[in-house]
Each structure stands twice: as C-alpha cells, then as structure tokens.
Amino acid sequence: MFAPRNLLKSNATTFDRLLRIVDPLVIVIVGWIVYLLYLGGPALPPNYWVALLGAALLSVVVFPETGLYRPKRGASLADDLHALTYGWLTIAALGISVAFLTKTSDAYSRVWVASSALAGLMVHAAMRVALRLGLRWLRRRGYNLRHVCIVGAGELAREVVTRLRQAPWSGLVVGGLYDDAPGLAGTSIEGVPVRGPIAQLGPDLEAGGIDQVWIALPLRDEDQIRRVAAELRGHSVQIRYVPDIFGFELLRHSFSEIAGMPVIGLSDTPIEGTARMLKAAEDYALGAFLLLIASPLFLVIALAIVATSRGPVFYRQTRVTSGGRQFTMLKFRTMPVNAETHSGPVWSAPDQARGTGIGRLLRRYSLDELPQLINVLGGDMSLVGPRPERPEFVVQFRKDVPGYMQKHLVKAGITGWAQVNDLRGSSDLPKRIQYDLYYIDNWSLWFDLRILALTVMHVFRSRNAY
C-alpha cells in the first residue's frame, strides 16, 4: 500500500550531522583562500588561524540557534537563507566585539575580515541552493519521500491534500485518508483514496510504509482528536495536527507559548524585535540618503510651484498610519489652494482637472510624494508600506472592505507592493488591500529593497498616476 523506507531517508540524521561538520570547515577554508588571494601568502599567521577557528567554533553554537539545522521539508529556500544570513551577521558581530574588547582589531586586515565573511556567506548559500536542487531532483524520481496518511476526509483534509500537491518539492506524498463518515470508504478525495474508517489506521501502521500521520479533523471533533492522538502514540510514526484555521483571515499567524499555554496568533504585529530594528535602520539610513541626493530637485520643484501658482509649496494633509494614529503628511502642492472648498474630501480621478500645470507633471511621475521622506525621518511613515489614507475614507472603507484595518498593523509607506503592481489612484480597493496584506504577511528586508527598486521603474510606466 505504502512504499518502503529508502536509503536516503534512513540516513537523514547522518546527513544532518555531516552538514554540522562541513559548515565550520567552510568558514576555515574560505578564510584561508581569501587570505591567499588578497594577501598573497599560503601560510596564515597564528592570529588569523585563531580568528578562523574562533569563527568556526561560534558557528557550531550560532547556526543551530538560528534554526539552520531544523528539518526543512516543506519550508522554503528563503527560510534557509534567512537563517544563514542571520547566523553570519551574529558571528560577525560577536567576532568584531571580541576584537574590540581585546584591542586586537588592528592585527587583522579589515578587507580580509569583510571579504571572508561575505565569501563564506555566499559559499554557504550556494551549498544550500545546490542541496535543495539536488533533493528536488531526487524527490521527482521517487527518492527521499515521506509517506503521509491523513485522519479526516472533510474540507480541511481536502485543503491539506491540495496544498501538499502544490508543493511536490517537499517530498510529502499523501497515500490515504481515514474517516468514520459512512459511505466514504472506497471513494477518493482529490485523487487520494479513502482507505476506511479511523480504526483501520492502526493495522495499516503496523504493516509499515507510513512515516507521518496528519490529523485534519474540524475543531468541533475535539474528543475524537484527543482519542486519535492518544492511540497514535503507540506507533513509531510522526504525528502532526493541522489546526482548522484555514477559514480564518490569517495575517502573519504564529504559534507560541504564553504562561505555559500553546497559543495561536491569528493576526500578529508582523514587524517586532530584530525585524523592527532592521526596518527602522533601513528607513532612517536610506531615507536620509535619498533626502540628501534629492535636495537639489526639492529646490527646483519648489521654485516651479511658486512661479506657476499662488499658495504654499507644501500641501499638508491628515492621514492614518500604524495603530490608527493620525499624522500630518507632506506633499508638494499640485492643486489650487481652494480645490476642495466646495467638494470636500474626494479621491482623485483621471477625468478631474483640479491639478495645476506643474502639479499634473509632478503627480504623473510621483514627484509630489518626495516630501514624505521628511515624514519617514520623523517616524510617522516608512519607505515601504501600505499607502496612508485620510481619516474620512478610513471610516468608510473599514465598513466596506474586509481586512482593511489590518493594513494599520505597520507604518504607512511612501511606496508599497500594491503601488508597484499599479494599484493606486481609483484602482480596485479590495484588490489593493489584498496586496497590502500580502506585503505585511511576507515582509522581509529583501522584499522592501525589491519594492524600492521596482518603484523606480514603475514611476515611468504607471497607468494610474494622476
């Protein structure tokens, strides 16, 4: 019924131990090669050997703590690279701190230190990519698989089967379902056979060939879930429970322990701890740099506004940012001073002619948004995030658009994932919110940098800037 265990699977622990040995060796070898190429001598001085061996020993402690050696079946390559990068940054920070405290930093070439760290990270990353590609190649050919059976054959089980089928690279193969519902035995769910009632699972486990049992029963079947879990502990298989939470609108959900209780966060604040510090550093450092290089353009735009229309250079407007907090957002003025005197707050539309001559040009290329760099440095906005809206519209949209208020879990941004996908102006608001929530749920520093790069290209081709 289920396939027998294969050689690669049975040696997974040995494979993991091999990685734990190879990774520190890579640090030493790469450091030696960099020294050879940069400083020209094959023989490392004793202090360089000390530094390399110290970094290698640190990796033995640091890499496991980042989760680098946890089972990665089903996880993405990005998770692996994130753990690896975090581990290398930690090793570098600890190494620099030790050199500073012992006053030995002058004994090492700074170029060698930086090059060794960067080259080591790149070699480790290349190893992980090669490993993933190799495992995917093997799994497509029927090796290194994990055979899964599922307790339950309802909508939750159907969702599990569908998602595992969409991730063949995980090597998780569903071989059968078990459910007590009458008439299901002998049928199939998404092409997977229902092998019988839950009582049939025990004999099938004894026959072998099953690696994992996933319990996918609805929350209302709590008693049965407890009973099945207790019975499965008598078998040497991995047991997993899939919470029936697919129906919830989840945003950056998490699993944690609070006061000794397992807790599922259905809607967490996505940027906390180290992530918050990284994003703040990105905003202040890059924001200050962009403001500095854009200052000549600021002057030119300000003079053009003063020369072509009466009124102030800047337009100040109340917007909503993280936590529902209101702030004053700055823009270059692109409309006459009295543009909304009779209409009140309205969204801009392509058929409206409220903008000044220079204002229409500024809006076309989003140059009117440049003063928001000041808002970024003031802490009210971020370079990347959901675009802020006016309080009057927030009151309306929170009633009409599901999940709208979830965008305020993070700071508002000058640009965002929705904007680089041309969802701005009067474009489809529910779809725009979907993109904003996707950004929040998948935030990373690399995602921010990608959006910033796309923004530059997008400015010249947007169809919804007016």
C-alpha positions, 0 to 999 in steps of 0.5 A: 500500500505504502512504499518502503523506507529508502536509503536516503531517508534512513540516513537523514540524521547522518546527513544532518550531522555531516552538514554540522561538520562541513559548515565550520570547515567552510568558514576555515577554508574560505578564510584561508583562500581569501587570505591567499588571494588578497594577501598573497601568502599560503601560510596564515599567521597564528592570529588569523588561524585563531580568528578562523577557528574562533569563527568556526567554533561560534558557528557550531553554537550560532547556526543551530540557534538560528534554526539552520539545522531544523528539518526543512521539508516543506519550508522554503529556500528563503527560510534557509537563507534567512537563517544563514544570513542571520547566523553570519551577521551574529558571528560577525558581530560577536567576532568584531566585539571580541576584537574590540574588547581585546584591542586586537582589531588592528592585527587583522586586515579589515578587507580580509575580515569583510571579504571572508565573511561575505565569501563564506556567506555566499559559499554557504548559500550556494551549498544550500541552493545546490542541496535543495536542487539536488533533493528536488531532483531526487524527490521527482524520481521517487527518492527521499519521500515521506509517506503521509496518511491523513485522519479526516476526509472533510474540507480541511483534509481536502485543503491539506491534500491540495496544498501538499500537491502544490508543493511536490518539492517537499517530498510529502506524498499523501497515500490515504485518508481515514474517516468514520463518515459512512459511505466514504470508504472506497471513494477518493478525495482529490485523487487520494483514496479513502482507505476506511474508517479511523480504526483501520489506521492502526493495522495499516501502521503496523504493516509499515510504509507510513512515516507521518500521520496528519490529523485534519479533523474540524475543531468541533471533533475535539474528543475524537482528536484527543482519542486519535492522538492518544492511540497514535502514540503507540506507533513509531510514526510522526504525528502532526495536527493541522489546526482548522484555521484555514477559514480564518483571515490569517495575517502573519499567524504564529504559534507560541507559548504564553504562561505555559499555554500553546497559543495561536496568533491569528493576526500578529504585529508582523514587524517586532524585535530584530525585524523592527530594528532592521526596518527602522535602520533601513528607513532612517539610513536610506531615507536620509540618503535619498533626502540628501541626493534629492535636495537639489530637485526639492529646490527646483520643484519648489521654485516651479510651484511658486512661479506657476501658482499662488499658495504654499509649496507644501500641501499638508494633509491628515492621514492614518498610519500604524495603530490608527494614529493620525499624522500630518503628511507632506506633499508638494502642492499640485492643486489650487489652494481652494480645490476642495472648498466646495467638494470636500474630501474626494479621491482623485480621478483621471477625468478631474482637472483640479491639478495645476500645470506643474502639479499634473507633471509632478503627480504623473511621475510621483514627484509630489510624494518626495516630501514624505521622506521628511515624514519617514525621518520623523517616524510617522511613515516608512519607505515601504508600506501600505499607502496612508489614507485620510481619516474620512475614507478610513471610516468608510472603507473599514465598513466596506472592505474586509481586512482593511484595518489590518493594513494599520498593523505597520507604518504607512509607506511612501511606496508599497507592493500594491503601488508597484503592481499599479494599484493606486489612484481609483484602482480596485480597493479590495484588490489593493488591500489584498496586496497590502496584506500580502506585503505585511504577511511576507515582509522581509528586508529583501522584499522592501529593497525589491519594492524600492527598486521596482518603484523606480521603474514603475514611476515611468510606466504607471497607468494610474498616476494622476 
